[in-house]
Amino acid sequence: MKRWLALALVLALPALAQEALKVGVVVSATGPAASLGIPERNTFLMLQDLLERTGGVAGRKVQFVILDDASDTTQAVRNTRRLVEEGVVAIVGTTTTPASLGMIPVVAEARVPTISLAASKDIIHPVDAQRLWVFKTPQTEELMARAIVADMVARGVKTVGYIGFNDAYGEGWARFFEAEARAKGLQVVASERYARTDTSVTGQVLRILARRPDAVLIGASGTPAVLPQRTLKERGYAGLIYQTHGVANPDFLRVGGADVEGTLLPAGPILVAEQLPSGYPTKRPSLDYIQRYEARYGIGSYSTFGAHAWDAWLILKPALERALKRADPAKDLAGFRAALRDEIEATRGLVATHGVFTFSREDHLGLRFEDSAVMVRVEGGRWKLERTFR
């Protein structure tokens, strides 16, 4: 009997050693930001299958615990607390800027390394005691504002109107865009706001039109970004219309239809991966991601937002492998989380779909402008590369 018990214990040891590494994922799979969050969720479902086929990370199984925040900051914070209590080694998410900002105090207090999928620079800057635990993959509004203003200057734009969300995303874009525009000699003649759930922006658009700007920038994301553009077209505006990289998904084209034809926007290079010149550093990993995503979800289904999630995993996977050599999460979860944070920050020259990531103590975005931004136009219901910055 004792021999059988001993044998059973010996056989159980590998199973114990294979206890899954839990990685928490928070996305906006429902609500106004669903067109962004769904491809992020789909990417992690795809990764879960891939990891189960290929044996996980360093011989350890990986389990993604995926929660929907319904595009709501309160729910995102609630999800984050739940993931911390479940003992995740890291968190990826969430989709929107306001909700990502709300998660920061929670992950900082629990000392859980986190990679946000939202755009605002405020999520990772400055790298203070709370943001020490937070990284992110999407380009900031500061980086993309630089691309937009460069394009406006090249096209001879002199005056600009702005309309954006009345939350941290829209305010962040207003702040960085207007600063970059002034620095390059552009005049911002109007600055309006609206809520993600509004059904009319007629008053704001009329005030912009009264100032007769050469171009209008819409500081919004997902399908709610269509409303100001449609209203501008309905009111006869014939100037240039710019959107942010927050609209780079198929749902924006589907909902916007003819109203978004001619739109100019900055985007991560994966949006036009096939049109990138040979030798562009992110072209190969971008085409690899697109092939995998479309094989599972259909031709034309990929977006830049799912690719942000993919990039987060490209960063997290080697960091996990290195951290597992330093600490055992089963014995010392706090020590492992700290080691993992350090290893994420130690990422250097990692080529992903949106750029080449090199983090440092002062930089938790790690992207260079030249590698991570291109200008794109909507033409015939498709994305067309206008220019790169290399």
Stockholm file with secondary structure:
# STOCKHOLM 1.0

chainA/1-390         MKRWLALALVLALPALAQEALKVGVVVSATGPAASLGIPERNTFLMLQDLLERTGGVAGRKVQFVILDDASDTTQAVRNTRRLVEEGVVAIVGTTTTPASLGMIPVVAEARVPTISLAASKDIIHPVDAQRLWVFKTPQTEELMARAIVADMVARGVKTVGYIGFNDAYGEGWARFFEAEARAKGLQVVASERYARTDTSVTGQVLRILARRPDAVLIGASGTPAVLPQRTLKERGYAGLIYQTHGVANPDFLRVGGADVEGTLLPAGPILVAEQLPSGYPTKRPSLDYIQRYEARYGIGSYSTFGAHAWDAWLILKPALERALKRADPAKDLAGFRAALRDEIEATRGLVATHGVFTFSREDHLGLRFEDSAVMVRVEGGRWKLERTFR
#=GR chainA/1-390 SS CHHHHHHHHHHHHHHHHTCCEEEEEEECCSSTTHHHHHHHHHHHHHHHHHHHHHTCBTTBCEEEEEEECTTCHHHHHHHHHHHHHTTCSEEEECSSHHHHHHHHHHHHHHTCCEEECCCCGGGTSSCCTTGGGEEECSCCHHHHHHHHHHHHHHTTCCEEEEEEESSHHHHHHHHHHHHHHHHTTCEEEEEEEECTTCSCCHHHHHHHHHTCCSEEEEECCSGGGHHHHHHHHHTTCCSEEEECGGGCSHHHHHHHGGGGTTCEEEECGGGGGGGSCTTCTTHHHHHHHHHHHHHHHCTTCCCHHHHHHHHHHHHHHHHHHHHHTTCCTTTCHHHHHHHHHHHHHTCCSEECSSCEECCCSSCSSCCCHHHHCEEEEEETTEEEEEEECC
#=GC SS_cons         CHHHHHHHHHHHHHHHHTCCEEEEEEECCSSTTHHHHHHHHHHHHHHHHHHHHHTCBTTBCEEEEEEECTTCHHHHHHHHHHHHHTTCSEEEECSSHHHHHHHHHHHHHHTCCEEECCCCGGGTSSCCTTGGGEEECSCCHHHHHHHHHHHHHHTTCCEEEEEEESSHHHHHHHHHHHHHHHHTTCEEEEEEEECTTCSCCHHHHHHHHHTCCSEEEEECCSGGGHHHHHHHHHTTCCSEEEECGGGCSHHHHHHHGGGGTTCEEEECGGGGGGGSCTTCTTHHHHHHHHHHHHHHHCTTCCCHHHHHHHHHHHHHHHHHHHHHTTCCTTTCHHHHHHHHHHHHHTCCSEECSSCEECCCSSCSSCCCHHHHCEEEEEETTEEEEEEECC
//
